[in-house]
């Protein structure tokens, strides 16, 4: 009897051992979530590449954002000219593709990573939800800022059909009103035109500020990712892609700053923040590279949510405040030929930036 009880003991031991081993195996975090093991991982070789990235991205960012500001004296590139509209549409296409092809997919990848818990990250589309909320909040900020700015400066927001070409400071509105009342009705038309110009100028200023905010947020995030990475194989292509990205995105922002007619001090501040945010993010990533892990849950959640919010903001700004505002405006509505050229510029900018998604 005792011998019969002892015979199944090895089987029982095997089953017990298997039952003890299986749960840990199923709950173990994937190896790539805790370690970086690759032939391309080399911190010593990656550091010089990061320094080169800081310098090159800073220079290309400055060139891009300053190009529209310093070419205003060139008659062909004046904001009233067709070429300026085409270049602006090209830059808007780049900003649109940045949101759709770079920032949004990165957020999807991060928030659906196997390194995150099944509940709630794999059971709810947080990326789309946060991007949607970001677009709505951007609309709120856009609308309320325009309303507050209008009330503060006593400028009415008027339909696009009443706008006219040209850039003038908003301070002349009250002067023209008082002048028109004191000298009779013939000046009412001139007052309405100046009011239209001032209202359009107000929109340009709000657009420039909100667009700068969105670009600054996602620039810090992409810089942080580059600075924290030690993958020599991916850094080289990433630097080239980011230089291209920052230059043409800067051209889009620079065009908005130019149309906003800010004073030189404000222009310099906006140029400075755009130019240094990505290099700052890289420097921050280098400083945190010993503790920062791209695949840690906290990093994935933080950067993923920031990317989703940036994507919503950039997509809204590109479609609503840049493309729709231009294509529904009088200048483009008056010329089908100019519309076709502008659409080609949008597709070229979006296509080029989408092609860059292969490396960045």
C-alpha positions as CSV (number, residue, x, y, z in Angstrom):
1,X,0.0,0.0,0.0
2,X,2.8,2.4,0.9
3,X,4.7,1.6,-2.3
4,X,1.6,2.4,-4.4
5,X,1.4,5.8,-2.7
6,X,5.0,6.5,-3.4
7,X,4.9,5.7,-7.2
8,X,2.9,8.8,-8.3
9,X,5.2,11.1,-6.2
10,X,7.4,12.2,-9.1
11,X,4.3,13.1,-11.2
12,X,2.9,15.1,-8.3
13,X,6.2,16.8,-7.8
14,X,6.3,17.7,-11.5
15,X,2.8,19.1,-11.4
16,X,3.5,21.1,-8.3
17,X,6.7,22.4,-9.8
18,X,4.9,23.4,-13.0
19,X,2.1,25.1,-11.2
20,X,4.5,27.1,-9.2
21,X,6.5,28.2,-12.2
22,X,3.7,29.1,-14.6
23,X,2.1,32.1,-12.7
24,X,5.4,33.9,-12.4
25,X,6.2,33.2,-16.1
26,X,2.8,34.7,-17.1
27,X,3.2,37.8,-14.9
28,X,6.8,38.6,-15.7
29,X,7.3,41.9,-17.5
30,X,8.8,41.5,-21.0
31,X,12.5,41.8,-21.0
32,X,12.6,44.8,-23.3
33,X,10.7,46.8,-20.7
34,X,13.5,46.5,-18.2
35,X,16.7,46.3,-20.2
36,X,18.1,47.7,-23.4
37,X,20.1,45.0,-25.2
38,X,21.3,45.7,-28.7
39,X,24.5,46.0,-30.7
40,X,23.5,49.6,-31.4
41,X,23.3,50.6,-27.7
42,X,26.5,52.5,-26.9
43,X,26.3,55.5,-24.5
44,X,29.9,56.6,-25.2
45,X,29.3,56.8,-29.0
46,X,25.9,58.3,-28.6
47,X,26.9,61.3,-26.6
48,X,28.9,63.1,-29.4
49,X,26.0,62.5,-31.8
50,X,23.6,64.1,-29.2
51,X,25.9,67.2,-29.0
52,X,25.9,67.5,-32.8
53,X,22.1,67.1,-32.7
54,X,21.8,70.0,-30.2
55,X,23.9,72.4,-32.4
56,X,22.4,71.4,-35.8
57,X,18.8,71.4,-34.6
58,X,19.3,74.8,-32.9
59,X,20.7,76.3,-36.1
60,X,18.1,74.8,-38.4
61,X,15.3,75.9,-36.0
62,X,16.7,79.5,-36.1
63,X,16.9,79.5,-39.9
64,X,13.4,78.2,-40.3
65,X,11.6,80.5,-37.9
66,X,13.6,83.6,-38.9
67,X,13.3,83.1,-42.6
68,X,9.9,84.7,-43.0
69,X,10.8,87.5,-40.6
70,X,13.9,88.6,-42.5
71,X,12.5,88.2,-46.0
72,X,9.6,90.6,-45.6
73,X,11.7,93.2,-47.4
74,X,11.7,90.9,-50.4
75,X,8.6,92.0,-52.3
76,X,7.9,88.5,-53.6
77,X,7.7,87.1,-50.0
78,X,5.5,89.9,-48.5
79,X,2.4,88.5,-46.7
80,X,0.2,90.0,-49.4
81,X,1.9,88.1,-52.2
82,X,0.9,84.7,-53.6
83,X,4.3,83.1,-53.0
84,X,4.0,83.8,-49.2
85,X,0.6,82.0,-49.2
86,X,2.0,79.0,-51.0
87,X,5.0,78.7,-48.6
88,X,2.6,79.1,-45.6
89,X,0.4,76.3,-47.0
90,X,3.5,74.1,-47.4
91,X,4.5,74.7,-43.8
92,X,0.9,74.0,-42.6
93,X,1.1,70.7,-44.4
94,X,4.2,69.9,-42.5
95,X,2.6,70.8,-39.2
96,X,-0.5,68.6,-40.1
97,X,1.7,65.6,-41.0
98,X,3.7,66.1,-37.8
99,X,0.5,65.6,-35.8
100,X,-0.9,62.7,-37.8
101,X,2.2,60.8,-38.9
102,X,4.7,61.4,-36.0
103,X,3.2,62.5,-32.7
104,X,-0.1,60.6,-32.8
105,X,1.4,57.2,-33.9
106,X,4.1,57.5,-31.2
107,X,1.4,58.0,-28.6
108,X,-0.6,55.0,-29.8
109,X,2.6,52.9,-29.6
110,X,3.5,54.1,-26.1
111,X,0.0,53.7,-24.6
112,X,-0.5,50.3,-26.1
113,X,2.9,49.0,-25.0
114,X,3.1,45.5,-23.5
115,X,5.0,47.2,-20.7
116,X,1.8,48.7,-19.4
117,X,-0.9,47.0,-17.4
118,X,-3.8,45.4,-19.3
119,X,-6.3,47.4,-17.3
120,X,-6.9,50.2,-18.1
121,X,-4.3,50.9,-20.8
122,X,-5.2,48.1,-23.2
123,X,-9.0,48.4,-22.7
124,X,-9.5,52.0,-23.6
125,X,-8.2,54.1,-26.5
126,X,-6.5,56.8,-24.4
127,X,-4.6,58.3,-27.3
128,X,-7.7,59.2,-29.4
129,X,-9.6,60.3,-26.3
130,X,-6.8,62.7,-25.1
131,X,-6.2,64.0,-28.7
132,X,-9.9,64.7,-29.0
133,X,-10.0,66.5,-25.7
134,X,-6.9,68.5,-26.6
135,X,-8.5,69.7,-29.9
136,X,-11.7,70.8,-28.0
137,X,-9.6,72.6,-25.3
138,X,-7.6,74.3,-28.1
139,X,-10.8,75.4,-29.7
140,X,-11.9,76.8,-26.3
141,X,-8.6,78.6,-25.8
142,X,-8.7,79.9,-29.4
143,X,-12.3,81.2,-29.0
144,X,-12.0,82.6,-25.5
145,X,-8.7,84.3,-26.2
146,X,-10.1,85.9,-29.3
147,X,-13.1,87.1,-27.4
148,X,-11.1,88.5,-24.5
149,X,-8.6,90.1,-26.7
150,X,-11.4,91.7,-28.8
151,X,-13.1,93.2,-25.7
152,X,-9.8,94.4,-24.2
153,X,-8.9,96.3,-27.4
154,X,-12.5,97.3,-28.4
155,X,-12.2,95.4,-31.7
156,X,-15.2,93.5,-33.0
157,X,-14.8,90.0,-34.5
158,X,-16.2,90.2,-38.0
159,X,-16.8,87.6,-40.7
160,X,-14.1,86.8,-43.2
161,X,-16.1,88.4,-46.0
162,X,-15.5,91.8,-44.5
163,X,-11.8,91.4,-44.1
164,X,-9.3,93.3,-46.3
165,X,-5.7,92.7,-47.2
166,X,-2.9,94.4,-45.3
167,X,-1.5,94.6,-41.8
168,X,-2.1,97.5,-39.4
169,X,-1.7,97.9,-35.7
170,X,-4.9,97.6,-33.6
171,X,-4.5,100.8,-31.8
172,X,-5.7,102.9,-34.7
173,X,-9.3,101.6,-34.5
174,X,-10.6,104.0,-31.8
175,X,-8.9,106.9,-33.6
176,X,-10.7,106.2,-36.8
177,X,-14.0,105.8,-35.1
178,X,-13.8,109.2,-33.4
179,X,-12.5,110.7,-36.7
180,X,-15.4,109.3,-38.6
181,X,-18.0,110.5,-36.2
182,X,-16.6,114.0,-36.1
183,X,-16.4,114.4,-39.9
184,X,-19.5,112.6,-41.1
185,X,-20.5,109.5,-43.0
186,X,-18.0,109.4,-45.8
187,X,-15.4,108.0,-43.4
188,X,-17.5,105.1,-42.2
189,X,-16.2,102.9,-45.0
190,X,-12.6,103.6,-44.1
191,X,-13.4,102.9,-40.4
192,X,-15.0,99.5,-41.3
193,X,-11.9,98.6,-43.4
194,X,-9.6,99.4,-40.5
195,X,-11.8,97.5,-38.1
196,X,-11.6,94.5,-40.4
197,X,-7.9,94.7,-40.6
198,X,-7.6,95.0,-36.8
199,X,-9.9,92.0,-36.3
200,X,-7.8,89.9,-38.7
201,X,-4.6,91.0,-36.9
202,X,-6.1,89.9,-33.6
203,X,-6.8,86.4,-35.1
204,X,-3.2,86.2,-36.3
205,X,-1.9,87.0,-32.8
206,X,-4.1,84.4,-31.1
207,X,-3.1,81.7,-33.7
208,X,0.6,82.5,-33.3
209,X,0.4,82.1,-29.5
210,X,-1.6,78.9,-29.5
211,X,0.5,77.3,-32.3
212,X,3.7,78.2,-30.4
213,X,2.4,76.5,-27.3
214,X,1.7,73.3,-29.1
215,X,5.0,73.2,-30.9
216,X,7.0,73.9,-27.7
217,X,5.3,71.0,-25.9
218,X,6.0,68.4,-28.5
219,X,9.5,69.8,-29.2
220,X,10.5,69.2,-25.6
221,X,9.1,65.7,-25.8
222,X,10.9,64.6,-28.9
223,X,14.1,66.2,-27.7
224,X,13.8,64.3,-24.4
225,X,13.4,61.0,-26.3
226,X,16.5,61.7,-28.4
227,X,18.6,62.8,-25.5
228,X,17.7,59.8,-23.4
229,X,18.3,57.3,-26.2
230,X,21.7,55.5,-26.5
231,X,20.8,53.8,-29.8
232,X,23.5,54.9,-32.1
233,X,21.8,53.3,-35.2
234,X,18.6,55.4,-34.8
235,X,20.1,58.7,-33.6
236,X,21.8,59.5,-36.9
237,X,18.6,59.3,-39.0
238,X,16.6,60.9,-36.2
239,X,18.8,64.0,-36.2
240,X,18.5,64.5,-40.0
241,X,14.7,64.1,-39.8
242,X,14.4,66.5,-36.8
243,X,16.5,69.1,-38.6
244,X,14.1,69.0,-41.6
245,X,11.1,69.0,-39.3
246,X,12.2,71.9,-37.2
247,X,13.2,74.1,-40.2
248,X,9.9,73.8,-42.0
249,X,7.8,73.8,-38.9
250,X,9.7,77.0,-37.9
251,X,8.8,78.5,-41.3
252,X,5.1,77.9,-40.5
253,X,5.4,79.5,-37.1
254,X,7.5,82.3,-38.4
255,X,4.9,83.1,-41.0
256,X,2.2,83.3,-38.3
257,X,4.5,85.6,-36.1
258,X,5.1,87.8,-39.1
259,X,1.4,88.2,-39.8
260,X,0.7,88.9,-36.1
261,X,2.7,92.1,-36.4
262,X,4.3,91.8,-33.0
263,X,6.9,94.2,-31.8
264,X,10.5,93.0,-32.1
265,X,10.8,92.1,-28.4
266,X,7.9,89.7,-28.6
267,X,9.1,88.3,-31.9
268,X,12.5,87.6,-30.4
269,X,11.0,85.9,-27.3
270,X,8.8,83.6,-29.6
271,X,11.8,82.8,-31.8
272,X,14.0,82.0,-28.8
273,X,11.5,79.6,-27.2
274,X,10.9,77.8,-30.5
275,X,14.6,77.4,-31.2
276,X,15.8,76.2,-27.8
277,X,13.0,73.8,-26.8
278,X,14.2,70.8,-28.8
279,X,17.9,71.3,-27.8
280,X,16.7,71.8,-24.2
281,X,14.8,68.6,-24.4
282,X,17.9,66.8,-25.7
283,X,20.1,68.2,-22.9
284,X,17.5,67.2,-20.4
285,X,17.4,63.7,-21.8
286,X,21.2,63.5,-21.6
287,X,21.0,64.6,-17.9
288,X,18.3,62.0,-17.2
289,X,19.7,59.2,-19.3
290,X,21.0,57.3,-16.3
291,X,17.6,57.2,-14.7
292,X,15.2,57.7,-17.6
293,X,14.0,54.5,-19.3
294,X,11.9,54.9,-22.4
295,X,10.0,51.6,-21.7
296,X,9.3,52.2,-18.1
297,X,5.5,52.5,-17.4
298,X,5.8,56.0,-15.9
299,X,7.8,57.3,-18.9
300,X,5.4,55.6,-21.4
301,X,2.3,57.0,-19.8
302,X,3.7,60.6,-19.3
303,X,5.2,60.9,-22.8
304,X,2.3,59.1,-24.5
305,X,-0.3,61.4,-22.9
306,X,1.8,64.5,-23.8
307,X,2.1,63.3,-27.4
308,X,-1.6,62.7,-27.6
309,X,-2.4,66.2,-26.4
310,X,0.2,67.8,-28.7
311,X,-1.2,65.8,-31.7
312,X,-4.7,67.1,-31.0
313,X,-3.5,70.7,-30.7
314,X,-1.3,70.5,-33.9
315,X,-4.0,68.9,-36.0
316,X,-6.6,71.4,-34.9
317,X,-4.2,74.4,-35.5
318,X,-3.1,73.1,-39.0
319,X,-6.6,72.3,-40.2
320,X,-8.7,75.1,-38.6
321,X,-6.4,78.1,-38.0
322,X,-4.0,77.7,-40.9
323,X,-5.4,75.8,-43.8
324,X,-9.2,76.5,-43.4
325,X,-8.6,80.1,-42.6
326,X,-6.5,80.6,-45.7
327,X,-8.5,78.5,-48.1
328,X,-11.8,80.1,-47.0
329,X,-10.4,83.6,-47.1
330,X,-11.0,86.1,-49.9
331,X,-7.5,85.8,-51.4
332,X,-7.7,82.1,-52.2
333,X,-11.4,82.2,-52.9
334,X,-10.8,84.7,-55.7
335,X,-8.4,82.5,-57.5
336,X,-8.8,78.8,-58.4
337,X,-5.3,78.8,-59.9
338,X,-3.8,80.0,-56.5
339,X,-5.9,77.4,-54.7
340,X,-4.5,74.6,-56.9
341,X,-1.0,75.8,-56.2
342,X,-1.7,76.0,-52.5
343,X,-3.2,72.5,-52.4
344,X,-0.1,71.2,-54.2
345,X,2.1,72.9,-51.6
346,X,0.0,71.3,-48.7
347,X,0.4,67.9,-50.3
348,X,4.1,68.4,-50.9
349,X,4.7,69.5,-47.3
350,X,2.5,66.7,-45.8
351,X,4.0,64.1,-48.1
352,X,7.6,65.1,-47.3
353,X,7.0,65.0,-43.6
354,X,5.1,61.7,-43.9
355,X,8.2,60.3,-45.7
356,X,10.3,61.4,-42.8
357,X,8.2,59.2,-40.5
358,X,10.3,56.3,-41.8
359,X,13.2,57.6,-39.6
360,X,11.6,59.7,-36.9
